[in-house]
Amino acid sequence: MKKTLAAVAVLGAFAGTALAADVTLYGKIDGGLNYTHQKVDGSTGTDSFEARSGQNSGSRFGLKGTEQISEDLTVGFQLESGFDVDNGKLGQGGRIFGREARVYAKTQFGEVAFGRMGGIDSGLGSYDLVGDSSVFGTGWGTYTGTMSLFFKGKSDRYDNMISYKSPEFAGLTLVAQASLMRDSSADGDEGTHLADRYYAVGLGADYGALTGALTFSMQDYAGFADRYMGAGVPVNEDVANDSDGYTVTAFGAYDFGVTKVSLGAQYFDNVAQTRGSLQPSLKKFEGPATAAVYEYGKVDLGVTGYGVMLGAITPLAGGSLFASLGYADYEASELAANAAADTDKADYTVYGVGVGYQYPLSKRTYVYTAASYTQETKNTGLADAKDVDTKTTEVMMGLVHNF
């Protein structure tokens, strides 16, 4: 009843009216402390100690509700906002509902949703299928549980998304998605080759103690060359990387009772995780030809390789013990067009081990702590380049309250 009344008050501030029986206010607040030590070959190590928000799981608040239109049709919505509890700022680039903003219709033939949502291979949101491939999910600090350290093809939350989720049949559920423009703040025209787009299809399996998923996704990158050539800028297509990116992800998990074990693997080809946020910056180079056009284009080159993660969650002393091991091996998908003749593709290997513990103080509140060690080895591919190791140790603790 308290949640319902609170939801009515919040909705009243937005719209003035609400149906109490259909709307729920919910949220999660995660605050804690983080210590990180990092050492790069050839340099002095660095240490940081700071207050952090959302280490275990992102701080958020949200509204969700449904309306039964008929016996076979239900319409619903979900609006979820991320924020940093240590400073009160909005997350997800300042979007008020950056974590999720969707409206959906559900029938006997499945569920169709429109809005901003996480991809099926993101570990995020209502339609994700692969989050359980990591026992830490996408939380637990910067290095301890971040899937993207090993799954470089991991997707994100995307704008302008259309999602379809089928009814469950024999333990299987099909999910298909299309984002007509991954980031509305970026340059480009929605639904055209001038905007970054995302397409995905996956199959989730749930047989009680045994769960799993298999997904395929495509990053349909914008035609940088077409866009900026039209503005009089000589962007080289090889440097700008107009090729598409592809990702295949699979995982399986089994709950033995005494422990739950999961194993996930991903192959990725020409994926560039930071590409979307870099698009608007290229506009500053429109006009006369400059070398900066070529230099900036390099950062959009993708990577190709694979990653694996093995983990276990074990009940222990009234709480849960988490342990994980990850490994990734990948290289630049191609050389920049202006690379020197004796240059090879940049090459990377990453491995990491992490352990964490979570203890409930009540049904809604728990404390957590974790520690990890991660090592990345990079070779730039330049002539006579040597491997450079980056070694990172992370320790954290915090408190989470759900409402």
Secondary structure per residue as TSV (DSSP state, phi and psi in degrees):
chain	resnum	aa	ss	phi	psi
A	1	M	-	360.0	-39.5
A	2	K	H	-62.5	-41.4
A	3	K	H	-63.9	-40.9
A	4	T	H	-64.2	-45.2
A	5	L	H	-64.6	-39.7
A	6	A	H	-64.1	-40.2
A	7	A	H	-63.3	-40.9
A	8	V	H	-60.6	-42.7
A	9	A	H	-63.9	-43.6
A	10	V	H	-66.4	-45.2
A	11	L	H	-64.4	-33.7
A	12	G	H	-61.4	-35.9
A	13	A	H	-66.5	-30.8
A	14	F	H	-86.0	-46.8
A	15	A	T	-125.5	-15.2
A	16	G	S	93.7	-24.7
A	17	T	-	-139.4	154.9
A	18	A	-	-162.9	154.9
A	19	L	-	-99.1	110.7
A	20	A	G	-58.7	-35.6
A	21	A	G	-70.5	-16.4
A	22	D	G	-109.1	-6.8
A	23	V	E	-122.0	138.7
A	24	T	E	-126.8	135.3
A	25	L	E	-99.3	132.6
A	26	Y	E	-144.6	169.3
A	27	G	E	179.7	179.0
A	28	K	E	-151.6	135.1
A	29	I	E	-124.9	124.1
A	30	D	E	-127.8	114.8
A	31	G	E	-130.1	146.4
A	32	G	E	-172.9	-164.6
A	33	L	E	-122.7	149.6
A	34	N	E	-139.0	133.4
A	35	Y	E	-120.0	129.2
A	36	T	E	-132.0	131.0
A	37	H	E	-117.9	128.6
A	38	Q	E	-132.9	135.4
A	39	K	E	-131.7	120.9
A	40	V	E	-104.5	134.5
A	41	D	T	-49.4	132.6
A	42	G	T	85.2	3.8
A	43	S	S	-138.1	166.9
A	44	T	-	-79.0	140.3
A	45	G	-	-65.7	153.8
A	46	T	E	-119.7	147.3
A	47	D	E	-126.9	142.5
A	48	S	E	-138.3	141.5
A	49	F	E	-137.1	119.2
A	50	E	E	-154.4	160.3
A	51	A	E	-76.4	140.3
A	52	R	E	-131.6	151.1
A	53	S	E	-112.4	140.2
A	54	G	S	68.5	31.9
A	55	Q	S	-68.5	-48.7
A	56	N	S	-75.4	-45.2
A	57	S	S	-159.9	141.4
A	58	G	-	-57.1	133.0
A	59	S	-	-65.8	140.4
A	60	R	E	-162.4	163.7
A	61	F	E	-142.5	153.1
A	62	G	E	-154.9	166.5
A	63	L	E	-127.5	136.0
A	64	K	E	-144.7	151.0
A	65	G	E	-164.2	164.9
A	66	T	E	-139.1	157.9
A	67	E	E	-135.6	128.2
A	68	Q	E	-83.8	102.1
A	69	I	E	-74.8	-44.8
A	70	S	E	-152.3	-178.1
A	71	E	T	-60.7	-31.5
A	72	D	T	-108.8	4.8
A	73	L	E	-137.0	123.3
A	74	T	E	-123.3	132.4
A	75	V	E	-113.5	137.4
A	76	G	E	-144.9	175.3
A	77	F	E	-148.2	161.8
A	78	Q	E	-150.1	127.3
A	79	L	E	-125.7	117.2
A	80	E	E	-130.8	126.2
A	81	S	E	-111.6	133.2
A	82	G	E	-97.9	147.7
A	83	F	B	-152.5	163.3
A	84	D	-	-100.6	117.9
A	85	V	T	-71.5	-22.5
A	86	D	T	-75.3	-21.0
A	87	N	T	-136.8	-3.4
A	88	G	-	79.0	5.1
A	89	K	-	-79.1	150.5
A	90	L	B	-69.6	147.4
A	91	G	S	-95.3	-170.4
A	92	Q	G	50.8	49.1
A	93	G	G	69.6	21.9
A	94	G	G	85.4	5.6
A	95	R	-	-67.6	137.4
A	96	I	T	-70.2	-33.1
A	97	F	T	-124.9	60.4
A	98	G	-	-77.0	-23.2
A	99	R	S	-75.6	-41.2
A	100	E	E	-165.7	140.4
A	101	A	E	-149.5	101.6
A	102	R	E	-143.4	152.6
A	103	V	E	-124.9	140.5
A	104	Y	E	-142.8	158.8
A	105	A	E	-127.3	134.8
A	106	K	E	-125.3	128.1
A	107	T	E	-130.9	-175.3
A	108	Q	T	-67.1	-14.5
A	109	F	T	-95.0	-0.4
A	110	G	E	128.6	-170.1
A	111	E	E	-123.7	132.4
A	112	V	E	-120.5	132.1
A	113	A	E	-131.1	151.3
A	114	F	E	-130.9	139.6
A	115	G	E	143.1	-147.2
A	116	R	E	-106.9	122.5
A	117	M	E	-147.9	163.0
A	118	G	E	-78.1	148.7
A	119	G	-	-70.2	163.0
A	120	I	T	-68.2	-18.5
A	121	D	T	-114.4	35.9
A	122	S	T	-104.8	-21.7
A	123	G	T	75.9	13.9
A	124	L	-	-131.6	142.2
A	125	G	S	83.1	-172.5
A	126	S	T	-77.3	-18.7
A	127	Y	T	-117.1	9.8
A	128	D	-	-65.0	144.3
A	129	L	S	-117.7	-15.2
A	130	V	-	-114.5	6.9
A	131	G	G	-57.2	-32.9
A	132	D	G	-78.4	0.2
A	133	S	G	-69.2	-18.6
A	134	S	S	-120.5	128.6
A	135	V	T	-66.3	-22.4
A	136	F	T	-91.4	-4.2
A	137	G	T	61.1	-136.7
A	138	T	T	-106.3	9.4
A	139	G	-	-103.5	-149.6
A	140	W	S	61.4	60.2
A	141	G	T	80.8	-167.2
A	142	T	T	-87.8	-31.4
A	143	Y	T	-121.6	-28.5
A	144	T	T	-65.8	-46.3
A	145	G	S	-125.1	13.2
A	146	T	-	-74.9	115.2
A	147	M	G	-59.4	-34.9
A	148	S	G	-67.4	-12.5
A	149	L	G	-65.0	-33.2
A	150	F	T	-113.9	-31.0
A	151	F	-	-102.7	84.4
A	152	K	T	-69.9	-17.5
A	153	G	T	-89.8	7.3
A	154	K	-	-56.3	130.6
A	155	S	-	-81.9	-168.0
A	156	D	-	-141.1	-169.6
A	157	R	E	-81.2	136.1
A	158	Y	E	-127.7	146.0
A	159	D	E	-76.4	168.2
A	160	N	E	53.0	41.2
A	161	M	E	-95.1	142.3
A	162	I	E	-118.5	124.9
A	163	S	E	-124.7	142.4
A	164	Y	E	-127.5	131.8
A	165	K	E	-126.0	122.0
A	166	S	-	-79.1	163.1
A	167	P	-	-64.6	156.6
A	168	E	-	-74.3	134.3
A	169	F	B	-135.0	117.2
A	170	A	T	53.8	38.7
A	171	G	T	83.9	0.0
A	172	L	E	-111.8	143.4
A	173	T	E	-133.8	129.6
A	174	L	E	-97.0	134.8
A	175	V	E	-128.9	131.5
A	176	A	E	-129.3	143.7
A	177	Q	E	-141.5	154.4
A	178	A	E	-149.8	126.8
A	179	S	E	-108.5	120.5
A	180	L	S	-77.6	-16.0
A	181	M	-	-163.3	109.6
A	182	R	S	-59.3	-35.5
A	183	D	-	-136.8	109.9
A	184	S	T	-68.2	-17.7
A	185	S	T	-83.4	-6.7
A	186	A	S	-87.0	168.8
A	187	D	S	-72.8	155.8
A	188	G	S	123.4	169.3
A	189	D	-	-110.9	123.4
A	190	E	T	-55.6	135.3
A	191	G	T	78.5	7.1
A	192	T	S	-119.7	175.4
A	193	H	T	-73.2	-2.7
A	194	L	T	-90.9	3.9
A	195	A	S	-125.5	142.5
A	196	D	-	-66.4	130.6
A	197	R	E	-127.3	165.6
A	198	Y	E	-138.3	132.4
A	199	Y	E	-132.2	140.6
A	200	A	E	-155.2	152.3
A	201	V	E	-145.9	141.9
A	202	G	E	-154.9	162.8
A	203	L	E	-127.1	121.4
A	204	G	E	-102.9	146.0
A	205	A	E	-126.2	136.9
A	206	D	E	-140.3	107.8
A	207	Y	E	-124.3	47.0
A	208	G	T	77.8	-109.3
A	209	A	T	-67.9	-23.7
A	210	L	E	-105.3	123.6
A	211	T	E	-132.1	161.3
A	212	G	E	-176.9	179.6
A	213	A	E	-164.4	156.1
A	214	L	E	-138.1	124.3
A	215	T	E	-131.5	153.0
A	216	F	E	-132.9	132.3
A	217	S	E	-137.4	158.2
A	218	M	E	-133.2	129.0
A	219	Q	E	-97.4	105.4
A	220	D	E	-89.6	91.3
A	221	Y	-	-72.0	149.2
A	222	A	-	-63.1	151.6
A	223	G	-	-80.8	81.3
A	224	F	H	-55.3	-44.5
A	225	A	H	-60.8	-45.1
A	226	D	H	-61.8	-41.8
A	227	R	H	-66.7	-49.2
A	228	Y	H	-87.5	-22.3
A	229	M	H	-63.6	-36.5
A	230	G	T	-66.2	-22.4
A	231	A	T	-94.1	8.5
A	232	G	T	84.6	18.4
A	233	V	-	-106.2	127.3
A	234	P	-	-81.7	72.0
A	235	V	-	-81.3	126.1
A	236	N	-	-78.0	128.5
A	237	E	H	-62.2	-36.5
A	238	D	H	-66.4	-38.0
A	239	V	H	-72.1	-41.8
A	240	A	H	-72.8	-19.8
A	241	N	T	60.7	71.4
A	242	D	-	-83.7	-3.3
A	243	S	S	-66.6	151.7
A	244	D	-	-81.0	160.5
A	245	G	E	-111.5	146.6
A	246	Y	E	-133.4	144.9
A	247	T	E	-141.2	134.0
A	248	V	E	-122.3	126.5
A	249	T	E	-129.2	138.5
A	250	A	E	-141.3	146.8
A	251	F	E	-154.3	158.1
A	252	G	E	-141.6	145.4
A	253	A	E	-139.9	143.6
A	254	Y	E	-136.3	131.3
A	255	D	E	-96.1	108.0
A	256	F	-	-84.6	-1.4
A	257	G	S	93.8	-59.3
A	258	V	S	-76.7	-21.2
A	259	T	-	-164.1	153.2
A	260	K	E	-114.3	123.1
A	261	V	E	-111.6	138.3
A	262	S	E	-132.6	148.0
A	263	L	E	-136.9	124.6
A	264	G	E	-127.6	150.2
A	265	A	E	-144.2	149.1
A	266	Q	E	-144.9	136.4
A	267	Y	E	-111.9	132.8
A	268	F	E	-132.5	143.7
A	269	D	E	-133.5	116.1
A	270	N	E	58.9	45.9
A	271	V	E	-98.2	139.5
A	272	A	-	-130.0	98.6
A	273	Q	T	-64.9	-32.4
A	274	T	T	-94.4	5.6
A	275	R	H	-57.6	-48.4
A	276	G	H	-57.7	-40.2
A	277	S	H	-72.6	-12.5
A	278	L	H	-93.3	-13.9
A	279	Q	T	-58.6	-49.9
A	280	P	G	-60.8	-32.7
A	281	S	G	-64.2	-25.0
A	282	L	G	-66.9	-21.8
A	283	K	G	-60.6	-28.6
A	284	K	G	-66.7	-10.6
A	285	F	G	-99.0	2.6
A	286	E	-	-64.0	144.9
A	287	G	S	116.9	-140.0
A	288	P	S	-60.4	150.2
A	289	A	-	-64.6	134.3
A	290	T	-	-139.6	153.7
A	291	A	H	-63.1	-25.2
A	292	A	H	-61.1	-29.5
A	293	V	H	-58.7	-47.1
A	294	Y	H	-69.1	-43.0
A	295	E	H	-63.9	-41.7
A	296	Y	H	-68.9	-33.2
A	297	G	H	-61.9	-25.6
A	298	K	G	-58.3	-36.6
A	299	V	G	-67.1	-12.6
A	300	D	G	-88.8	-3.3
A	301	L	-	-65.3	135.9
A	302	G	-	-86.9	-177.3
A	303	V	E	-126.5	153.1
A	304	T	E	-131.1	132.6
A	305	G	E	169.1	-151.4
A	306	Y	E	-147.7	162.4
A	307	G	E	-145.8	151.8
A	308	V	E	-135.6	149.7
A	309	M	E	-139.6	134.5
A	310	L	E	-124.7	134.3
A	311	G	E	-153.2	167.8
A	312	A	E	-149.7	144.4
A	313	I	E	-119.9	122.2
A	314	T	E	-126.5	125.1
A	315	P	E	-60.5	133.3
A	316	L	E	-153.7	122.2
A	317	A	T	51.2	41.9
A	318	G	T	84.8	-5.8
A	319	G	E	-123.5	-156.6
A	320	S	E	-132.4	132.0
A	321	L	E	-100.4	128.0
A	322	F	E	-110.8	137.1
A	323	A	E	-142.3	138.4
A	324	S	E	-145.8	155.6
A	325	L	E	-140.3	129.5
A	326	G	E	-133.2	152.2
A	327	Y	E	-148.9	140.2
A	328	A	E	-141.5	145.5
A	329	D	E	-138.5	119.7
A	330	Y	E	-154.4	167.8
A	331	E	E	-144.1	166.1
A	332	A	E	-59.8	138.5
A	333	S	S	-67.2	-28.8
A	334	E	S	-159.4	163.9
A	335	L	-	-83.9	147.4
A	336	A	-	-63.2	146.5
A	337	A	T	-60.7	-28.3
A	338	N	T	-99.6	18.3
A	339	A	-	-71.0	151.3
A	340	A	-	-66.0	155.6
A	341	A	T	-61.7	-31.7
A	342	D	T	-96.6	20.8
A	343	T	-	-94.6	134.8
A	344	D	-	-101.5	169.7
A	345	K	-	-67.9	141.8
A	346	A	-	-62.3	141.5
A	347	D	E	-128.1	142.6
A	348	Y	E	-137.4	143.7
A	349	T	E	-133.5	141.5
A	350	V	E	-137.0	134.6
A	351	Y	E	-137.8	154.3
A	352	G	E	-156.9	150.5
A	353	V	E	-131.7	137.9
A	354	G	E	-142.7	151.6
A	355	V	E	-141.4	141.0
A	356	G	E	-146.3	162.7
A	357	Y	E	-140.6	136.3
A	358	Q	E	-128.1	128.9
A	359	Y	E	-129.1	125.1
A	360	P	E	-79.0	130.6
A	361	L	S	-89.9	-24.5
A	362	S	S	-160.2	-172.4
A	363	K	S	-67.8	-24.0
A	364	R	S	-112.5	-8.9
A	365	T	E	-130.3	137.2
A	366	Y	E	-146.7	158.8
A	367	V	E	-110.8	157.5
A	368	Y	E	-147.6	157.8
A	369	T	E	-150.4	153.4
A	370	A	E	-160.6	160.0
A	371	A	E	-148.5	150.7
A	372	S	E	-153.6	161.2
A	373	Y	E	-132.2	129.7
A	374	T	E	-131.0	139.5
A	375	Q	E	-132.1	126.0
A	376	E	E	-112.6	130.1
A	377	T	E	-111.8	123.7
A	378	K	E	-125.2	137.2
A	379	N	E	-123.3	120.8
A	380	T	-	-68.9	-18.2
A	381	G	-	86.4	-5.8
A	382	L	S	-69.8	158.4
A	383	A	T	-55.5	131.0
A	384	D	T	63.1	17.7
A	385	A	-	-70.4	142.0
A	386	K	-	-105.9	157.6
A	387	D	-	-65.0	139.6
A	388	V	E	-121.9	123.9
A	389	D	E	-96.8	136.7
A	390	T	E	-116.6	115.6
A	391	K	E	-110.4	127.3
A	392	T	E	-129.3	129.0
A	393	T	E	-114.7	130.7
A	394	E	E	-128.8	134.6
A	395	V	E	-132.1	137.3
A	396	M	E	-147.5	162.7
A	397	M	E	-154.5	157.4
A	398	G	E	-175.3	-179.7
A	399	L	E	-130.0	134.0
A	400	V	E	-123.4	133.1
A	401	H	E	-124.8	128.8
A	402	N	E	-102.9	143.6
A	403	F	-	-140.8	360.0
